[in-house]
């Protein structure tokens, strides 16, 4: 019964998309997979930038909190006694400064600008998620239809036989 329902779903999908030839179905499945991959990649890029912003905001906060201690340490001639008393704050400040240097920042961006960029990225990500879900469903539908057609027409066997005979391809 399940196989019969799957065959009916496949036939309906093929008819709705006017797919009468197997190469058309293959191309549509490839396009759906490519679209899913593209949207997924864009979401990952946005998430990566959001992570960078969050880390940068943390470093800016650490830098601001420890600036006075580090300034006093520097003005005190880099006193070993002062450093021993404020070791953690000095290390946090130096780590923040190193993070800025690693990013190549000559001027530290404002937290407000970073929050605005983060909010914009979050809105973009939310928009892309609806596109992602529809692309994922479309990809699954076409790949399932292709697999069903392959099974019904016996294409799966011939593909496996080809791979067995010609493993380089």
TACOR-V578155 format. One line per field, one symbol per residue. ss: DSSP state (h for helix, s for strand, l for the rest). phi: phi as a letter, one per 20 degrees, with the letter a starting at -180 (. if undefined). burial: + if it has 24 or more other ideal C-beta (glycine too) atoms within 12 Angstrom, else -. A space follows every 50 residues. Layout:
ss->???
phi->???
burial->???
This chain:
ss->lhhhhhhhhhhhhhhhlllllhhhhhhhhhhhhhhhhhhhhhhhhhhhhh hhhhhhhhhhhhhhhhhhhhhhhhhllllhhhhhhlhhhhhhhhhhhhhh hhhlllllllhhhhhhhhhhhhhhhhhhhhhhhhhhhhhhhhhhhhhhhh hhhlhhhhhhhhhhhllll
phi->.gffffffffffffffdleddfgffgffffffffffffffffffffffff fffffffffffffffdfffffffffemlfffffffcgfffffffffffff ffemeecffffffffffffffffffffffffffffffffffffffffffg ffemfffffffffffcffe
burial->---------+--++----+-----+--++--+--++--+---+--+---+ --+--++-++-++--+--++--+------------+--++-+++-++-+- -------+-----+---+--+---+--+---+--++-++-++++++-++- -------------------
